[in-house]
């Protein structure tokens, strides 16, 4: 495989040289650029077995070719066509370094933005919406600290993604207002004549309108008549618009920069130094720090779950004898309100379809298959949005990074650093987000281990299934909460133990990487920053899993309502395609005490999306309430515990598997993760079930 050519570019004083030295590790060849005294630095680095050839371009404020540095940078980009152009920006002063970025992205869109000096920005209370910036510029943006080496591994990953086409970048298009008709006219002329073919035609047209002398000389050499026509168009643009086209172009770029900075950068007021010192005395204390950190995590998820599902407040009040209050908490939780809303909508549409003369399977498909699946999807979007609002607030306040530092000593015993705290916590919201969050880790081995172990943490989808199973099998709220809490404690223990085993047996490494983390200053969470965090993570979930959840819901309805004989009516579900598929897996589920195609089908559907368990049982029983549906299927306490363990560990959902392939890049590690979880699920569920049957006489 050939080397990947990477050009490192940026304005002066953005830390470009520091980043170059950090990436190459000092393995650098230095010479002069041909014909000039400016030095050319070039280095090589191996990443995931691929050689990256890094060329450090001269620092310039633009690509106008008005001085030697600008000409060299522009000529290299045009002639060498690097596989990836890395543009370094200064996070502490984004508006000053964006002008170069705009010009560079118009010329070469296969690029990655290295948002440098993030540590300094955080110290000043400057927050940058990284995903928002990436959306505005059309290329990946990676926060880094070249001085401390933070984020360099993630930057190299994104370079490979762009070079290999795994991330598609799009050309930046600046709106040049009144110049647009003239840009279009010149662009058509040079395209029709085949002139300046080594440049993007729109970029060339803009530069010609701005009076780019080297480019005009090149055009004059290729086609003098066309060059004169372009000059005439430039003069005409100046007369019609009443202003020099170059000034209009510059003004348009700065207008876009202002818009980008306003929408992606915010500076918050920092906490007083005395308060910060007192908080750090607690958060960074070797004993108090970990205890307070765990309490913060528990409190955060207590609030998330209480708002989303009513748990554990509903169980607490039910146990105290306030059954009506517990019922109201469930009913008026986010999931309760959305469930009632979509039940009402389904009923309304069913009545309307019947009154319009429709009957049979089309009515069921629309009211149950489509509306029901949309309801499931909507509930998860709101659940995740609320979760990320709370998590974003804790992250933005400066508390969560300190929790990572305080827990570093614990994680190090299992071959991880405190950075592994973040995917573990995010996994309680969504496994996809947990896996993707590992890309911020610079140590490749730790990143892979954390990604492979993070699906063991129960996500919110699995929490809902756990709550439904516990509620269906146990009347006592204490037993319901004991099952749920026990599985969470077991999951975090397994996260650490499996990480230790992977480090020891697979990666043959026993040491933990050093924790390099800049602690941001304490401050009151910014609503705008929290919204950036929640929006970004929820959108990512929707892209990865949204359509999948909807399709699984509709497909499950078809499988349950159709069979070899066609559309099924009445209670003929045992003749459905779903029953046939479920029966194929019953030899495996029999090992854990679940020899019934209905349970087997739930596991099959749950692979596509864990909430498929509840969709399956509701569809089988014909009732919207999943707890009631599970009871109708005939669950027992022992089977509920077995199924809860198997469901939680047997395999990550399809969206998580896709994320693992994207982040690990090596298929054998993804297959190992799946195999490990299946074996773990069968061992745990089987051990509990057969212990209950053989030793305790349960069934």
C-alpha positions in Angstrom: 0.0 0.0 0.0 1.4 3.4 -0.9 2.1 6.1 1.6 -0.7 8.6 2.4 0.4 12.1 1.7 -0.7 14.6 4.3 -0.1 18.4 4.0 0.0 20.3 7.3 -1.2 23.9 6.8 -2.4 26.9 8.8 -1.7 30.5 9.7 1.4 31.5 11.7 1.2 31.1 15.5 -1.5 28.4 15.5 0.8 25.7 16.8 1.3 24.0 13.4 5.0 23.3 13.9 4.4 21.9 17.4 1.7 19.6 16.1 4.1 18.5 13.2 6.8 17.6 15.8 4.2 15.9 18.0 2.9 13.7 15.1 6.3 12.8 13.6 8.0 12.3 17.0 11.2 14.1 15.7 11.7 11.7 12.7 12.0 14.6 10.3 13.9 15.3 7.2 14.7 19.0 6.7 15.7 20.7 3.4 14.9 23.8 1.5 11.9 24.3 -0.8 13.2 24.3 -4.5 14.6 27.7 -5.5 14.0 29.5 -2.2 15.7 29.6 1.3 12.5 28.6 3.2 12.9 25.3 4.9 10.8 22.2 4.0 10.2 19.8 6.9 8.9 16.3 6.1 8.3 13.3 8.4 6.8 9.9 8.4 4.6 8.1 11.0 3.0 4.7 11.1 -0.6 4.5 12.2 -2.7 1.3 12.1 0.0 -0.2 9.9 -0.2 2.6 7.3 2.6 5.1 6.6 1.6 8.7 6.6 4.0 11.1 4.9 3.6 14.5 6.6 4.7 17.7 4.8 4.8 20.9 6.9 3.7 23.7 4.6 4.8 27.3 5.3 2.5 29.2 7.7 0.4 31.7 5.7 -2.6 33.9 6.3 -4.1 33.1 2.9 -3.5 31.3 -0.4 -3.3 34.4 -2.6 0.3 33.7 -3.7 1.4 37.2 -2.8 4.6 36.1 -1.1 6.9 33.1 -1.3 5.2 31.2 1.5 1.8 31.5 0.0 3.0 30.5 -3.4 4.8 27.4 -2.0 1.7 26.3 0.0 -0.7 26.9 -3.0 1.6 25.2 -5.5 2.1 22.2 -3.3 -1.6 21.7 -2.8 -2.4 22.1 -6.5 0.5 20.1 -7.9 0.9 17.3 -5.3 -2.8 16.9 -4.5 -2.3 15.6 -1.0 -4.6 12.8 0.1 -5.5 14.9 3.1 -5.0 18.6 3.9 -4.8 19.1 7.7 -5.7 22.7 8.5 -4.6 23.8 12.0 -6.9 26.4 13.7 -6.4 28.2 17.0 -9.3 27.4 19.4 -8.6 30.5 21.5 -9.0 32.9 18.5 -11.0 31.0 15.9 -11.9 34.1 13.9 -8.3 34.9 13.2 -7.3 31.5 11.8 -10.6 30.8 9.9 -9.8 33.0 6.9 -7.0 30.7 5.8 -9.2 27.7 6.4 -12.0 29.1 4.1 -9.5 29.7 1.2 -7.9 26.3 1.7 -11.2 24.4 1.8 -12.4 26.1 -1.4 -9.2 24.8 -3.1 -8.9 21.3 -1.5 -11.9 19.8 0.3 -10.3 16.4 1.3 -9.3 17.9 4.6 -9.4 17.6 8.4 -9.5 20.5 10.8 -7.1 20.2 13.8 -8.6 22.5 16.4 -5.5 23.3 18.4 -4.9 24.9 21.8 -8.2 23.4 23.2 -6.5 23.2 26.7 -5.9 27.0 26.6 -9.4 27.7 25.4 -10.9 25.7 28.2 -8.8 27.6 30.8 -10.3 30.8 29.4 -13.9 29.4 29.5 -14.1 29.2 25.7 -16.3 26.5 24.3 -16.4 25.4 20.7 -19.3 23.4 19.1 -17.0 21.0 17.3 -19.8 19.2 15.5 -21.4 22.5 14.5 -18.1 23.7 13.2 -17.6 20.5 11.2 -21.1 20.9 9.7 -20.4 24.5 8.7 -17.0 23.6 7.1 -18.0 20.3 5.6 -15.0 18.4 7.0 -14.1 16.6 10.3 -13.0 18.7 13.2 -10.7 17.2 15.9 -10.0 19.0 19.1 -6.3 18.7 20.0 -3.6 20.1 22.2 -0.3 19.8 20.3 1.7 21.0 23.3 0.4 18.1 25.5 -0.3 15.5 22.8 -4.0 15.3 23.5 -6.2 14.3 20.6 -3.3 13.4 18.2 -4.4 9.8 18.0 -8.0 10.8 17.1 -6.6 13.3 14.5 -4.6 10.5 12.8 -7.7 8.3 12.8 -9.7 11.0 11.0 -6.9 11.5 8.5 -7.1 7.8 7.6 -10.9 8.0 7.4 -10.8 10.9 4.9 -7.9 9.4 2.9 -9.7 6.0 2.6 -13.1 7.5 1.8 -14.7 6.4 5.1 -15.7 10.0 5.7 -17.0 12.0 2.8 -16.0 15.6 2.7 -17.8 18.3 0.7 -16.5 21.4 -1.1 -16.9 24.6 0.9 -19.2 27.1 -0.9 -19.0 30.7 0.3 -21.8 32.9 -0.8 -20.2 35.9 -2.6 -23.4 37.8 -3.0 -23.3 40.1 -6.0 -20.2 38.4 -7.4 -22.1 35.1 -7.9 -23.3 35.8 -11.5 -19.8 36.8 -12.6 -18.3 33.7 -10.8 -20.7 31.5 -12.7 -20.0 33.1 -16.0 -16.2 32.9 -15.7 -16.5 29.3 -14.3 -18.4 28.2 -17.5 -15.9 30.0 -19.7 -12.8 28.3 -18.3 -14.6 24.9 -18.2 -15.7 25.2 -21.8 -12.1 26.1 -22.9 -10.4 23.5 -20.7 -8.3 26.3 -19.1 -6.7 26.2 -15.6 -7.7 22.5 -15.4 -5.5 21.7 -12.4 -7.6 24.1 -10.2 -11.2 23.7 -9.1 -13.1 25.8 -11.6 -15.1 27.7 -9.1 -12.0 28.5 -7.0 -10.2 29.7 -10.1 -13.1 31.9 -11.2 -13.2 33.5 -7.7 -9.5 34.1 -7.7 -9.5 35.6 -11.2 -12.3 38.0 -10.1 -10.1 39.0 -7.1 -7.3 39.9 -9.5 -4.9 37.0 -8.7 -1.9 37.9 -10.8 -0.1 34.6 -10.9 -3.3 32.8 -11.9 -4.0 35.5 -14.5 -0.5 35.1 -15.9 -1.1 31.4 -16.2 -4.4 31.9 -18.0 -2.8 34.5 -20.3 -0.1 31.9 -21.2 -2.8 29.2 -21.9 -5.4 31.4 -23.7 -4.8 35.1 -24.2 -8.3 35.8 -25.6 -9.9 34.1 -22.6 -7.7 36.0 -20.2 -8.8 39.3 -21.8 -12.4 38.3 -21.6 -12.0 37.5 -17.9 -10.4 40.9 -17.3 -13.3 42.6 -19.0 -15.8 40.7 -16.8 -13.8 41.7 -13.7 -13.9 45.4 -14.7 -17.6 45.1 -15.5 -18.3 43.5 -12.0 -16.5 46.4 -10.4 -18.6 49.0 -12.3 -22.0 47.3 -11.8 -21.4 46.6 -8.1 -19.7 49.9 -7.4 -16.9 48.2 -5.5 -13.7 46.3 -6.1 -14.5 42.6 -6.5 -11.6 41.6 -4.3 -13.1 43.7 -1.4 -16.5 42.1 -1.9 -14.9 38.6 -1.8 -12.9 39.4 1.4 -16.0 40.9 3.0 -18.1 37.8 2.1 -15.5 35.5 3.7 -15.4 37.6 6.9 -19.2 37.6 7.0 -19.2 33.8 6.9 -16.5 33.7 9.6 -18.6 36.0 11.8 -21.6 33.7 11.3 -19.5 30.6 12.1 -18.0 32.1 15.3 -21.4 33.4 16.5 -23.0 30.0 16.1 -20.2 27.8 17.4 -18.2 29.7 20.0 -19.2 30.8 23.5 -17.2 32.1 26.4 -18.6 31.5 29.9 -17.9 33.2 33.2 -15.5 31.1 35.4 -15.9 30.2 39.0 -14.0 32.3 41.6 -10.5 30.8 42.2 -11.2 30.3 45.9 -14.3 28.2 45.2 -12.5 26.2 42.5 -9.7 25.4 45.0 -12.2 24.2 47.7 -14.0 22.0 45.2 -10.7 20.5 44.0 -9.8 19.7 47.5 -12.8 17.3 47.5 -12.9 16.1 43.9 -9.2 15.4 43.7 -8.8 13.9 47.1 -7.5 10.2 46.9 -10.4 8.9 49.1 -13.2 11.5 48.9 -12.7 12.1 45.2 -13.8 8.6 44.0 -16.7 8.5 46.5 -18.0 11.9 45.5 -17.5 11.0 41.8 -19.6 7.8 42.1 -22.3 9.7 44.0 -22.3 12.3 41.2 -22.8 9.6 38.6 -25.5 8.0 40.6 -27.3 11.3 41.2 -27.1 12.2 37.5 -28.6 9.0 36.3 -31.1 9.0 39.1 -32.4 12.3 37.6 -32.2 11.0 34.0 -34.1 7.8 34.8 -36.6 9.6 37.0 -37.5 12.1 34.2 -37.5 9.5 31.5 -39.1 6.5 33.0 -40.1 7.3 36.6 -37.6 4.8 37.9 -36.5 4.5 40.7 -39.0 7.0 42.2 -41.9 4.8 41.3 -40.4 1.9 43.1 -39.5 3.9 46.2 -43.0 5.4 46.6 -44.7 2.0 45.8 -42.6 0.4 48.5 -43.7 3.1 50.9 -47.3 2.3 50.2 -48.0 5.3 47.9 -49.1 3.2 44.9 -51.2 6.0 43.4 -48.3 8.4 43.5 -46.0 5.7 42.0 -48.5 5.2 39.2 -48.7 8.9 38.5 -44.9 9.2 38.3 -44.8 6.4 35.7 -47.7 7.9 33.8 -46.3 11.4 33.6 -42.7 10.4 32.9 -41.4 11.2 29.3 -41.9 7.6 28.2 -45.4 7.4 29.9 -46.6 10.6 28.2 -45.2 9.5 24.8 -46.7 6.0 25.1 -50.2 7.5 25.9 -49.8 10.0 23.0 -49.0 7.3 20.4 -51.6 4.9 21.8 -54.2 7.7 21.3 -52.9 8.5 17.8 -53.0 4.8 16.8 -56.6 4.4 18.1 -57.6 7.6 16.3 -56.1 6.5 12.9 -57.6 3.0 13.3 -61.1 4.5 13.7 -60.6 6.9 10.8 -59.3 4.1 8.4 -62.2 1.8 9.3 -64.7 4.6 8.8 -63.1 5.3 5.4 -63.8 1.7 4.4 -60.4 0.2 4.9 -59.9 -3.2 6.7 -57.6 -6.1 7.1 -53.8 -5.9 7.2 -53.4 -2.3 5.8 -55.2 -1.0 8.9 -52.9 -3.0 11.2 -49.8 -2.0 9.3 -50.5 1.7 9.6 -51.9 1.8 13.1 -49.7 -0.8 14.8 -46.7 -1.3 12.6 -45.9 2.2 11.4 -47.4 4.3 14.2 -46.2 1.9 16.9 -42.7 2.0 15.5 -42.7 5.7 15.3 -43.8 5.9 18.9 -40.9 3.7 19.9 -38.4 5.8 18.0 -39.8 9.0 19.4 -39.6 7.7 22.9 -35.9 6.9 22.5 -35.1 10.2 20.9 -36.6 12.0 23.9 -35.0 9.6 26.4 -31.5 10.2 24.9 -32.0 13.9 24.6 -32.9 14.2 28.2 -29.9 12.0 29.2 -27.5 14.0 27.2 -28.8 17.3 28.7 -27.9 16.1 32.2 -24.6 14.5 31.1 -23.7 17.6 29.2 -24.4 19.8 32.2 -22.0 17.7 34.4 -19.4 17.7 31.6 -19.6 21.4 31.0 -19.4 22.3 34.7 -16.0 20.7 35.0 -17.1 18.0 37.4 -17.0 14.9 35.1 -13.4 15.5 34.0 -12.3 15.6 37.6 -14.3 12.4 38.2 -12.2 10.8 35.5 -9.0 11.9 37.3 -10.2 10.8 40.7 -11.1 7.3 39.4 -7.8 6.9 37.5 -6.2 4.9 40.2 -9.1 2.4 40.2 -9.1 2.0 36.4 -5.3 1.6 36.3 -5.6 -1.7 38.2 -7.5 -3.0 35.1 -5.1 -1.7 32.5 -7.1 1.5 31.7 -6.7 5.2 32.5 -9.4 7.5 33.9 -10.4 8.3 30.3 -12.2 4.9 30.2 -14.7 6.5 32.7 -16.3 8.4 29.8 -17.4 5.5 27.6 -18.6 3.7 30.7 -20.9 6.6 31.7 -22.0 7.3 28.2 -22.9 3.6 27.8 -25.7 4.1 30.3 -27.3 6.4 27.7 -26.4 4.7 24.4 -23.9 2.0 23.5 -23.3 3.6 20.1 -22.3 6.9 21.8 -20.0 4.9 24.2 -18.2 3.2 21.4 -17.8 6.4 19.4 -16.6 8.3 22.4 -13.5 6.1 22.5 -12.1 7.9 19.4 -11.0 10.7 21.8 -8.5 8.3 23.4 -5.0 8.7 22.1 -3.7 5.3 23.2 -4.8 2.8 20.4 -4.8 -0.2 22.7 -6.9 1.5 25.4 -9.3 2.8 22.8 -9.9 -0.7 21.4 -10.3 -2.2 24.8 -12.7 0.4 26.0 -14.7 0.1 22.8 -14.9 -3.7 23.1 -15.9 -3.6 26.7 -18.3 -0.6 26.7 -21.3 -2.6 25.3 -21.5 -4.5 28.6 -22.9 -1.4 30.2 -26.7 -1.4 30.1 -28.0 1.4 27.8 -31.3 3.1 28.3 -33.0 0.7 25.8 -31.8 -2.2 28.0 -32.9 -0.4 31.1 -36.5 -0.2 29.8 -36.4 -4.0 29.1 -35.0 -4.7 32.5 -37.7 -2.6 34.2 -40.4 -4.3 32.2 -39.1 -7.8 33.0 -38.7 -6.9 36.7 -42.2 -5.4 36.9 -43.7 -8.4 35.1 -42.1 -11.0 37.2 -42.0 -9.5 40.7 -44.8 -7.7 42.6 -42.5 -6.5 45.3 -40.8 -3.2 44.4 -37.8 -4.1 46.4 -37.2 -7.2 44.3 -37.8 -5.2 41.1 -35.1 -2.7 42.1 -32.8 -5.4 43.5 -32.7 -7.1 40.0 -32.1 -3.9 38.1 -29.4 -2.5 40.5 -27.7 -5.9 40.7 -27.3 -6.1 36.9 -25.9 -2.6 36.8 -23.3 -3.4 39.5 -22.5 -6.6 37.7 -22.1 -4.7 34.4 -19.6 -2.2 35.7 -17.6 -5.0 37.4 -17.6 -6.9 34.1 -16.5 -3.8 32.2 -13.4 -3.6 34.3 -12.7 -7.4 34.4 -13.2 -7.9 30.7 -10.9 -4.9 30.0 -8.3 -6.6 32.2 -8.6 -9.9 30.3 -8.5 -8.2 26.9 -5.3 -6.3 27.9 -3.7 -9.4 29.3 -4.8 -12.1 26.8 -5.5 -10.2 23.5 -3.2 -7.2 23.5 -0.5 -8.7 25.7 -0.1 -5.4 27.7 -0.5 -5.0 31.5 0.4 -1.4 32.0 -2.2 1.4 31.8 -1.5 4.5 29.7 -0.8 7.7 31.4 -3.8 10.0 31.9 -3.1 13.3 30.1 -6.1 15.5 30.6 -6.4 19.3 31.0 -8.9 20.0 33.8 -11.3 22.7 32.6 -12.2 25.5 35.1 -15.3 25.2 37.1 -18.3 27.2 35.9 -22.0 27.2 35.8 -23.1 25.0 32.8 -24.0 27.1 29.7 -27.4 26.2 28.3 -26.0 26.7 24.8 -23.1 24.4 25.3 -25.3 21.8 27.0 -27.6 22.0 24.0 -24.7 21.5 21.6 -23.7 18.4 23.5 -27.2 16.9 23.7 -28.0 17.8 20.1 -24.8 16.3 18.7 -25.1 13.0 20.5 -28.8 12.6 19.8 -28.3 13.3 16.1 -25.6 10.7 16.0 -27.9 8.2 17.5 -30.6 9.0 14.9 -28.1 8.6 12.1 -26.8 5.3 13.4 -30.0 3.7 14.8 -33.1 5.8 14.1 -34.1 4.3 10.8 -33.1 0.9 12.0 -35.4 1.0 15.0 -38.3 2.1 12.7 -37.6 -0.7 10.1 -37.3 -3.3 12.9 -40.7 -2.3 14.3 -42.4 -2.5 10.9 -40.6 -5.8 10.0 -41.6 -7.4 13.3 -45.2 -6.5 12.7 -45.1 -8.2 9.3 -43.4 -11.3 10.7 -46.0 -11.6 13.4 -49.0 -11.0 11.1 -48.0 -13.0 8.1 -47.1 -16.7 7.6 -46.9 -19.3 4.8 -50.7 -19.2 4.4 -50.7 -15.3 4.1 -52.2 -12.7 6.4 -53.1 -14.2 9.8 -56.3 -13.2 11.7 -57.3 -14.0 15.2 -54.9 -15.9 17.4 -52.9 -17.7 14.8 -49.5 -16.2 15.7 -48.0 -19.6 16.2 -48.3 -20.0 12.4 -46.5 -16.8 11.6 -43.1 -16.4 10.1 -42.0 -15.0 13.4 -42.8 -18.3 15.1 -40.8 -20.2 12.4 -37.8 -17.9 12.9 -38.0 -18.1 16.7 -38.1 -21.9 16.6 -34.7 -21.9 14.9 -33.1 -20.3 18.0 -35.0 -22.3 20.7 -32.2 -25.0 21.0 -29.9 -22.2 22.2 -32.5 -20.4 24.4 -33.3 -23.8 25.9 -29.9 -23.8 27.5 -30.9 -20.8 29.7 -34.4 -22.1 30.5 -36.3 -20.4 27.7 -37.5 -23.1 25.3 -40.2 -21.1 23.6 -40.1 -19.5 20.2 -41.6 -16.3 21.6 -38.5 -15.7 23.8 -36.2 -16.7 21.0 -37.9 -14.3 18.6 -37.4 -11.5 21.1 -33.6 -12.2 21.2 -33.5 -12.2 17.4 -35.4 -8.9 17.1 -33.3 -7.5 20.0 -30.2 -7.9 17.9 -31.4 -5.1 15.6 -32.5 -2.9 18.5 -32.8 -3.8 22.1 -36.2 -2.2 22.4 -37.3 -4.9 20.0 -37.8 -7.1 23.0 -40.7 -5.0 24.1 -42.0 -4.5 20.6 -42.0 -8.3 20.1 -43.9 -9.1 23.4 -46.4 -6.3 22.8 -47.0 -7.6 19.2 -47.4 -11.2 20.4 -49.7 -10.4 23.2 -51.7 -7.7 21.3 -51.4 -5.2 24.1 -49.5 -1.9 24.2 -48.3 -2.3 27.8 -45.1 -4.3 27.6 -45.3 -5.4 31.3 -48.8 -6.9 30.7 -47.6 -8.4 27.5 -44.7 -10.2 29.2 -47.0 -11.5 31.8 -49.4 -12.9 29.1 -46.4 -14.7 27.5 -45.9 -16.5 30.9 -42.8 -15.2 32.5 -41.7 -16.6 35.9 -39.3 -14.9 38.3 -36.4 -17.3 37.5 -37.0 -17.0 33.8 -37.1 -13.2 34.1 -33.7 -13.2 35.8 -32.3 -15.5 33.2 -33.7 -13.5 30.4 -32.6 -10.2 31.9 -29.0 -11.4 32.1 -29.0 -12.9 28.6 -30.7 -9.8 27.1 -28.2 -7.5 28.7 -25.0 -9.3 27.6 -25.7 -11.6 24.7 -24.7 -9.2 21.8 -24.7 -5.5 21.2 -27.4 -4.2 18.9 -26.8 -3.9 15.1 -26.1 -0.1 15.4 -23.4 -0.8 18.0 -21.9 -3.5 15.9 -21.7 -1.0 13.0 -20.0 1.5 15.4 -17.5 -1.1 16.5 -16.6 -1.8 12.9 -16.1 1.9 12.3 -14.0 2.5 15.4 -12.0 -0.7 15.7 -11.2 -1.0 12.0 -10.2 -4.6 12.4 -13.0 -7.2 11.9 -11.5 -9.9 14.1 -11.9 -7.7 17.2 -15.5 -7.0 16.4 -16.2 -10.7 16.0 -14.3 -11.4 19.2 -16.5 -8.8 21.0 -19.7 -10.5 19.7 -18.4 -14.0 20.6 -17.3 -12.9 24.0 -20.7 -11.4 24.9 -22.7 -14.4 23.6 -20.6 -16.8 25.7 -20.8 -14.5 28.7 -24.6 -14.2 28.4 -25.1 -17.9 28.1 -22.8 -18.7 31.0 -24.4 -16.1 33.4 -28.0 -16.8 32.4 -27.5 -20.6 32.3 -25.7 -20.6 35.7 -28.5 -18.7 37.4 -31.3 -20.7 35.8 -29.9 -24.2 36.4 -28.8 -23.3 39.9 -32.4 -22.2 40.6 -33.9 -25.3 39.1 -31.4 -28.0 40.4 -30.6 -26.5 43.8 -33.6 -24.4 44.8 -36.4 -26.2 43.0 -37.6 -23.1 41.2 -39.0 -23.1 37.7 
